[in-house]
Amino acid sequence: MQDLFSRLDAEKPSREEMAAGAWLLNRYALEDANNLLQEIEGISDAAPFRHMVTPGGFSMSVAMTNCGTFGWVADRRGYRYEKNDPVSGKMWPVMPDRFMTLAVSAAKQAGFPDFVPNACLINRYEPGAKMSLHQDKDEKDFTNPIVSVSLGLPATFQFGGLDRKDAVRKYLLNHGDVVVWGGPSRLFYHGILPLKEGVHESAGRARFNLTFRRAVL
């Protein structure tokens, strides 16, 4: 019985402070994870995943799509937010209520009670895909936090400081984990190490990441 209770305690949501204004909410989205994956499937039917190209002409290893009022895009012209999907010319799919509820709730847990996202970038990582250290700074208004939800295969999240050369701490993100950072750490560098090979029971051979933001054109 003690082993059972220990396992149940390990599966309960918990939180860890990563830096001032930054929190890892372990398993926070776990109960709703399968529903979130279903929502992603519907969004990608309307706005398919694609490997965007950097201004330097390199194809990103991570496949992306968006939902919400604004979508984050990258091409030879730069990084920016657009109201319409540049591939179809149509507006991005509406952000599901389930997404909005999760993002707002997680932000409150991390001390940001006024966060209401209008953009959700959805990343699909397959084994070998990675995200180099970068800052989220295309939103222009940095008073709002970033809310990042991990689904599927585990990944190693790197979280640094305001300078690219600052020491980086590493956190293993599992299915259902949520990271929120804002305030003093809003512009901290962060990234994902190359995804390891594996198969997740719900997401298959992939990791999905929901990144909620408040964008301004």
C-alpha positions in Angstrom: 0.0 0.0 0.0 2.9 2.4 0.8 4.2 1.8 -2.8 0.8 2.6 -4.2 0.5 5.9 -2.2 4.0 6.8 -3.2 3.2 6.3 -6.9 -0.1 8.3 -6.6 1.8 11.2 -4.9 4.4 11.2 -7.7 1.6 11.5 -10.3 0.0 14.5 -8.6 0.6 18.0 -10.0 3.5 19.8 -8.3 5.5 23.0 -9.1 9.1 24.0 -9.1 10.5 27.5 -9.2 13.0 27.8 -12.0 13.9 31.5 -11.7 12.1 34.7 -10.6 8.8 34.6 -12.5 9.4 31.1 -14.0 7.7 27.9 -12.9 7.6 24.3 -13.9 4.1 22.9 -13.3 4.7 19.2 -13.3 1.8 17.1 -14.8 -0.5 20.2 -14.7 -2.1 19.3 -18.1 -1.9 15.5 -17.7 -5.6 14.9 -17.0 -6.7 16.8 -20.2 -3.7 15.7 -22.3 -5.6 13.3 -24.7 -8.3 15.9 -25.3 -5.5 18.5 -26.1 -4.0 16.0 -28.7 -7.4 15.7 -30.3 -7.7 19.4 -30.6 -4.3 19.6 -32.2 -5.4 17.0 -34.8 -8.4 19.2 -35.7 -6.3 22.3 -36.0 -3.7 20.7 -38.2 -6.4 19.4 -40.5 -7.4 23.1 -41.1 -3.8 24.5 -41.0 -1.3 21.7 -41.7 2.0 21.5 -40.0 4.9 22.8 -42.0 8.7 23.2 -41.7 9.1 27.0 -41.8 12.2 28.6 -43.2 14.5 31.0 -41.3 15.5 34.4 -42.7 18.9 32.8 -43.4 17.2 30.2 -45.6 17.4 27.2 -43.3 14.5 24.8 -42.9 13.5 24.3 -39.2 13.7 20.8 -37.9 10.5 21.4 -35.9 7.1 21.4 -37.8 4.7 24.2 -36.9 1.2 25.5 -37.1 -0.9 28.0 -35.2 -4.3 28.8 -33.8 -5.8 31.9 -32.4 -6.1 35.5 -33.6 -2.5 35.6 -34.6 0.0 33.0 -35.8 3.8 33.1 -35.6 5.5 32.6 -38.9 9.1 32.6 -40.3 10.4 33.0 -43.8 13.1 34.8 -45.7 11.5 38.1 -44.7 11.9 37.5 -41.0 10.0 36.3 -37.9 6.6 37.9 -37.2 2.9 37.4 -36.4 0.3 37.2 -39.1 -3.5 37.1 -38.8 -3.7 34.8 -41.8 -2.0 31.5 -42.6 0.5 32.5 -45.4 0.0 29.1 -47.0 -3.8 29.1 -47.4 -4.5 32.8 -47.0 -7.2 32.0 -44.5 -7.4 33.0 -40.9 -5.8 30.7 -38.4 -8.1 28.2 -36.7 -9.9 29.6 -33.7 -8.2 28.8 -30.4 -10.2 26.0 -28.7 -11.8 26.9 -25.4 -9.9 24.0 -23.8 -6.6 25.6 -24.8 -7.6 29.0 -23.5 -8.8 27.6 -20.1 -5.5 25.7 -19.6 -3.3 28.7 -20.5 -5.2 31.1 -18.3 -5.2 28.7 -15.4 -1.5 27.8 -15.6 -0.6 31.5 -15.8 -2.6 32.1 -12.6 -0.8 29.3 -10.9 2.5 31.0 -11.8 1.5 34.4 -10.5 0.1 36.0 -13.7 -3.6 36.4 -13.2 -4.3 38.7 -16.1 -2.9 36.6 -18.9 -5.3 36.1 -21.9 -3.4 34.6 -24.9 -4.4 35.5 -28.5 -1.8 33.2 -30.2 -0.8 29.6 -29.8 2.1 28.3 -31.7 2.0 24.5 -32.0 5.3 22.7 -32.5 5.7 19.1 -33.5 9.0 17.5 -32.7 10.1 14.1 -34.2 13.2 12.3 -33.0 16.3 14.4 -33.8 14.3 17.7 -34.0 15.5 20.5 -31.7 15.1 24.2 -30.9 18.2 26.2 -30.5 18.5 28.7 -27.7 16.4 31.8 -28.4 14.3 34.6 -26.9 10.6 35.0 -27.5 10.6 38.7 -28.4 8.3 39.0 -31.5 5.3 39.8 -29.2 6.6 43.4 -28.6 4.7 43.7 -25.3 6.7 41.7 -22.7 4.4 42.3 -19.7 2.6 39.0 -20.5 4.2 35.6 -19.7 4.8 32.6 -22.0 2.9 29.4 -21.2 4.3 26.3 -22.7 2.6 22.8 -22.6 4.4 19.6 -23.3 2.6 16.5 -24.8 4.0 13.2 -26.0 7.6 12.1 -25.8 9.8 13.6 -23.1 12.2 16.4 -24.0 15.1 18.2 -22.3 14.3 21.9 -21.9 17.2 24.4 -21.6 16.6 27.6 -19.6 19.3 30.2 -19.4 19.3 33.9 -18.7 19.1 37.3 -20.4 22.5 36.7 -22.2 23.0 33.8 -24.6 26.2 33.0 -22.8 24.5 32.7 -19.4 24.6 29.3 -17.7 21.8 27.0 -18.8 19.8 24.7 -16.5 18.2 21.6 -17.9 14.7 20.3 -17.1 13.1 17.0 -18.3 9.7 17.8 -19.6 7.2 15.0 -19.6 3.7 14.5 -21.0 1.4 17.0 -19.4 4.1 19.3 -17.9 3.6 23.0 -18.2 6.3 25.7 -18.0 5.4 29.4 -17.4 7.9 32.3 -17.5 7.4 36.0 -17.3 8.3 39.1 -15.3 12.1 39.1 -14.7 12.6 36.0 -16.7 10.3 36.8 -19.7 13.2 37.3 -22.1 15.4 34.4 -20.8 17.0 32.3 -23.5 15.6 28.8 -23.8 15.5 25.8 -26.2 15.0 22.1 -26.6 17.8 19.5 -27.1 17.4 17.0 -29.9 14.5 14.8 -29.2 15.4 11.2 -28.4 13.9 8.3 -30.3 10.8 6.8 -28.8 7.1 6.1 -29.1 4.5 7.6 -26.8 1.3 5.7 -26.1 -0.9 8.8 -27.0 1.2 10.9 -29.3 3.2 8.2 -31.2 6.7 9.1 -32.3 6.4 12.8 -31.5 6.4 15.5 -29.0 3.9 18.4 -29.3 4.4 21.7 -27.7 1.7 24.4 -27.2 3.2 27.8 -26.7 0.6 30.5 -25.6 1.5 34.1 -26.1 -0.1 37.6 -26.2 0.9 39.1 -29.5 0.7 42.7 -30.7 1.0 43.7 -34.4 
